[in-house]
Amino acid sequence: MGYTDFVEPGLVKFNDSHPNKRLVGCSLLSPPDKDALLKLFPSFKDVRVFTTESNQTPLFESWWYVTGRK
């Protein structure tokens, strides 16, 4: 997180000190919950979010997937 600048709650931007220069200036949005994520797709229909979780590696993984129709 030392390579990020906080823009607003849930939104950070990679700053010039990031070691991967391809990521400098990129923003990372981290919605606090599924409802906030769904609000990012107002022009889509039948928008749904589902979760997959796995602990088959040394790290626990939890991913949100968004589906919908344009």
Secondary structure, DSSP 8 states (H G I E B T S, - for coil): -TTEEEEETTEEEE-TT-SSTTTTT-EEE--SSHHHHHTT-TT-EEEEEEEEEE-SSSS-EEEEEEEEE-
